[in-house]
Amino acid sequence: MKMEFRVYQLLYADSLIEESQSLYNYLQRMAKLPGEFGFDYCITNNVDFSNNVITFCFSEEYASDVNSVDDEKNLFTPDVSPYINTIMALDLQEKRLIVQNRDYPANNLNKHQTMTRMGLMLNNAFENVYNAVFNYIDTDREVLEEEFERAFENYRVSLLWVKVPNNRRFIPNYERIHEDDLLNENWITGWNQDQSDVQEILLKAPGRGGNGDLRLSPVARSLIKMFGSEVKQIDYWDDEENHYSISRDSLRRFVIRGVNLRTQPITVIDRLSVEIQARRDELRNFRGVEDL
């Protein structure tokens, strides 16, 4: 159970900390705004402020696909328009905007519209508190193969998905695929001489309730040790049989475990605030430009 967040970088040379209390107070007082086709949106009053982190819920009304039946005429009538929540946070110390990465199944909602609406409300707040426009850019985070290797070496692995290089596939002779020296030498020699046209390899082993472990597979170990290979996804299990899955996309997200879409927003807000404060070193690695 997890929730993924996109990270954006705020482009301000000056400190945002001094007026953080004022920004928090302003966001708490912001009114509901009318959107397209008469559907409202707002920042709910579940706003948390702790250690220069403001965490809140951005809520948007949408056209429901659910219908109810009129009791008197037995006719279908539209149900009350519900709201979709997107959890967000501003880390004013690290100058980062953290936004829940979610789908918008409703007919009148999408990620780009949500970001535009959110930007309008935060721009209003920043103009009033900081006398500046709300300015942010997308970020990226470098994904190192070592992150996948650590998971592979330390946990029971049930899935490994690897992109194979187009050029020569090479495992150095010093790598250990088999314990037996002669078998290890022959395996590496045979692997390095393989010229088959393979682009990706997906390996699976029994997961929950099973005892499959791809760490015991010489093919899996070879893929991890091979120069130029690119791990796309790895699924693994800890000692308590908790399941984890990491991919290149997920490593480019700020991931909070223990919550999901069915978790109450106030609980997610509290958990996100705590995680941001505890993982600021990780947040700094999400950047679009060098910090101002």
C-alpha positions in Angstrom: 0.0 0.0 0.0 1.6 3.2 -1.1 0.9 6.7 -2.6 3.2 8.4 -5.1 3.8 12.1 -5.4 5.3 14.3 -8.1 7.9 16.8 -7.0 8.3 20.3 -8.4 10.9 22.9 -7.6 10.0 26.4 -6.5 12.0 29.1 -8.2 12.8 31.7 -5.5 16.1 33.1 -4.6 14.9 34.6 -1.3 13.8 32.7 1.8 10.2 31.6 2.0 10.4 30.7 5.7 9.9 34.1 7.3 6.4 34.4 6.0 5.4 30.7 6.3 2.9 31.4 9.1 1.3 34.1 7.0 1.0 31.8 4.0 -0.5 29.1 6.2 -3.1 31.5 7.6 -3.9 32.8 4.1 -4.5 29.3 2.6 -6.8 28.4 5.5 -9.0 31.4 4.7 -9.2 30.9 0.9 -12.8 30.5 -0.4 -14.2 28.0 -2.8 -13.9 29.1 -6.4 -16.2 28.4 -9.4 -14.7 26.4 -12.2 -15.6 25.3 -15.7 -19.3 24.2 -16.2 -20.3 25.4 -12.8 -18.1 22.9 -10.9 -16.3 24.3 -7.8 -12.8 23.7 -6.4 -11.1 24.7 -3.2 -8.4 24.0 -0.6 -10.2 22.3 2.2 -9.8 23.4 5.8 -7.7 20.4 6.6 -4.4 22.3 6.3 -1.4 21.2 8.4 1.5 23.4 9.2 4.7 22.0 10.8 8.4 22.8 10.6 7.9 25.0 7.5 5.8 22.3 5.7 2.3 23.2 4.7 0.2 20.2 3.7 -3.3 20.4 2.4 -6.1 18.8 0.3 -7.1 20.3 -3.0 -10.7 19.3 -3.8 -12.5 19.5 -7.1 -16.2 18.9 -7.9 -16.9 16.8 -10.9 -19.7 15.3 -12.9 -20.7 12.0 -11.4 -21.4 9.0 -13.6 -23.7 7.7 -10.8 -27.5 8.1 -11.1 -30.2 7.7 -8.6 -33.9 6.9 -9.1 -36.6 9.5 -8.3 -38.9 8.0 -5.7 -42.1 9.6 -7.1 -41.6 9.2 -10.9 -39.2 6.3 -11.1 -37.0 8.3 -13.3 -33.2 8.5 -13.3 -31.9 11.7 -11.8 -28.3 12.9 -11.4 -26.8 12.3 -8.0 -25.1 15.0 -6.0 -21.8 16.0 -7.7 -18.9 14.5 -5.6 -15.4 15.8 -5.2 -12.0 14.3 -6.0 -9.2 15.1 -3.6 -5.5 15.7 -4.5 -3.1 15.8 -1.5 -0.4 18.5 -1.9 2.4 20.0 0.2 4.7 23.0 0.2 8.1 22.5 1.8 9.1 26.1 2.2 12.5 25.2 3.6 13.5 23.1 0.6 11.4 25.1 -1.9 9.6 22.0 -3.2 6.0 21.5 -4.2 4.8 17.9 -3.7 1.6 16.8 -5.5 -0.2 13.4 -5.4 0.2 11.5 -8.6 -3.2 10.1 -9.3 -5.7 9.4 -12.1 -8.7 11.6 -12.7 -11.5 9.4 -14.0 -14.2 12.1 -13.9 -15.3 13.6 -17.2 -14.4 17.2 -16.4 -11.1 16.6 -14.6 -7.5 15.9 -15.5 -4.0 16.4 -14.1 -3.2 19.5 -16.2 -6.5 21.3 -15.2 -5.8 20.4 -11.5 -2.3 21.9 -11.7 -3.7 25.0 -13.4 -6.4 25.5 -10.8 -4.0 24.9 -7.9 -1.5 27.3 -9.5 -4.1 30.0 -9.7 -4.9 29.7 -6.0 -1.3 29.5 -4.8 -0.4 32.4 -7.1 -3.1 34.5 -5.4 -1.6 33.5 -2.0 2.0 34.2 -3.0 1.2 37.6 -4.5 -0.5 38.6 -1.2 2.1 37.1 1.2 5.4 37.3 -0.7 4.5 40.0 -3.3 5.7 37.5 -5.9 4.2 35.2 -8.5 4.0 31.4 -7.8 6.7 30.0 -10.0 7.7 26.3 -10.2 9.2 23.8 -12.6 9.2 20.0 -13.0 12.0 18.0 -11.6 13.9 14.8 -12.3 15.8 12.5 -10.0 18.8 10.5 -11.2 18.1 6.8 -10.9 21.2 4.7 -10.0 21.5 1.0 -10.8 22.8 0.6 -7.2 19.3 1.2 -5.9 18.0 -1.8 -7.7 21.1 -3.8 -6.8 20.6 -3.2 -3.1 17.1 -4.5 -3.3 18.2 -7.5 -5.2 21.0 -8.5 -2.8 19.0 -7.9 0.4 15.5 -9.3 -0.2 13.7 -12.2 -1.7 13.0 -11.2 -5.3 10.0 -12.4 -7.2 10.1 -10.3 -10.3 13.0 -8.8 -12.4 12.4 -6.9 -15.6 15.6 -5.8 -17.4 16.3 -3.9 -20.6 19.2 -5.5 -22.4 21.8 -3.4 -24.2 21.9 -3.5 -28.0 25.7 -3.7 -28.1 27.9 -6.5 -26.7 26.6 -8.0 -23.4 29.5 -8.2 -21.0 30.0 -9.5 -17.5 33.4 -9.0 -16.0 35.4 -12.1 -15.1 35.6 -11.0 -11.5 31.8 -11.2 -10.9 30.5 -14.2 -9.0 27.5 -15.9 -10.7 28.3 -19.5 -9.5 30.3 -20.5 -6.5 32.3 -23.1 -8.4 35.2 -21.3 -10.1 35.2 -23.4 -13.3 31.4 -23.2 -13.7 31.5 -19.5 -13.1 34.2 -19.0 -15.7 32.4 -21.0 -18.3 29.1 -19.3 -17.6 30.6 -15.8 -18.0 32.4 -16.8 -21.2 29.2 -18.3 -22.7 27.2 -15.2 -21.6 29.6 -12.8 -23.1 29.6 -14.7 -26.4 25.8 -14.6 -26.7 24.7 -12.5 -29.7 21.0 -13.3 -29.7 18.6 -10.5 -30.5 17.0 -9.9 -27.1 15.8 -6.5 -26.0 14.1 -7.2 -22.7 14.0 -10.0 -20.2 11.2 -10.5 -17.6 11.7 -13.2 -14.9 9.1 -14.2 -12.4 9.1 -16.4 -9.3 6.3 -17.3 -6.8 5.6 -14.3 -4.6 3.2 -14.2 -1.6 2.8 -17.7 -0.2 5.7 -19.0 -2.3 9.4 -19.4 -1.8 10.7 -18.3 -5.2 13.8 -16.2 -5.0 15.5 -14.9 -8.2 18.6 -14.2 -6.2 19.3 -17.9 -6.7 18.9 -17.7 -10.5 22.1 -17.4 -12.4 20.2 -15.7 -15.2 18.9 -13.0 -12.8 22.3 -12.5 -11.2 23.8 -12.2 -14.7 21.3 -9.5 -15.7 22.1 -7.5 -12.5 25.9 -7.8 -13.0 26.0 -7.2 -16.8 27.4 -3.9 -18.1 24.8 -1.7 -19.7 21.8 -3.5 -18.5 18.9 -1.3 -17.2 16.6 -2.6 -14.6 13.0 -1.4 -15.3 11.3 -3.1 -12.3 12.0 -5.3 -9.4 9.5 -6.9 -6.9 10.7 -8.1 -3.6 9.5 -9.3 -0.1 10.9 -8.4 3.3 11.3 -10.8 6.3 7.7 -10.2 7.3 6.4 -11.0 3.8 5.6 -7.4 3.0 5.6 -6.8 -0.8 7.5 -3.9 -2.5 7.8 -3.0 -6.1 10.2 -0.4 -7.4 10.6 0.8 -11.0 12.3 3.6 -12.8 9.1 5.6 -12.8 8.5 5.0 -9.1 12.0 6.1 -8.2 11.3 9.4 -9.9 8.4 9.9 -7.5 8.3 10.7 -3.8 6.7 7.5 -2.4 4.7 7.3 0.9 4.0 3.8 2.2 1.1 2.8 4.4 -1.5 5.0 2.7 -3.5 4.8 -0.6 -6.5 6.3 -2.4 -8.9 4.8 0.2 -7.1 6.4 3.1 -8.8 9.4 4.7 -7.3 12.7 3.5 -6.6 14.0 7.0 -4.5 10.8 7.6 -2.6 11.2 4.3 -1.9 14.9 5.1 -0.4 14.0 8.5 1.7 11.2 7.1 3.0 13.2 4.2 4.0 16.1 6.5 5.9 13.7 8.7 7.6 12.0 5.8 8.7 15.3 4.1 10.3 16.5 7.3 12.1 13.1 7.8 13.3 12.8 4.2 14.4 16.2 3.1 17.8 14.8 1.9 15.8 12.7 -0.6 13.7 15.7 -1.6 16.8 17.7 -2.5 17.7 15.1 -5.1 14.5 16.1 -7.0 15.6 19.2 -9.0 15.1 20.9 -12.3 17.9 23.5 -11.8 20.4 24.0 -9.1 18.8 25.4 -5.9 18.7 29.2 -5.9 
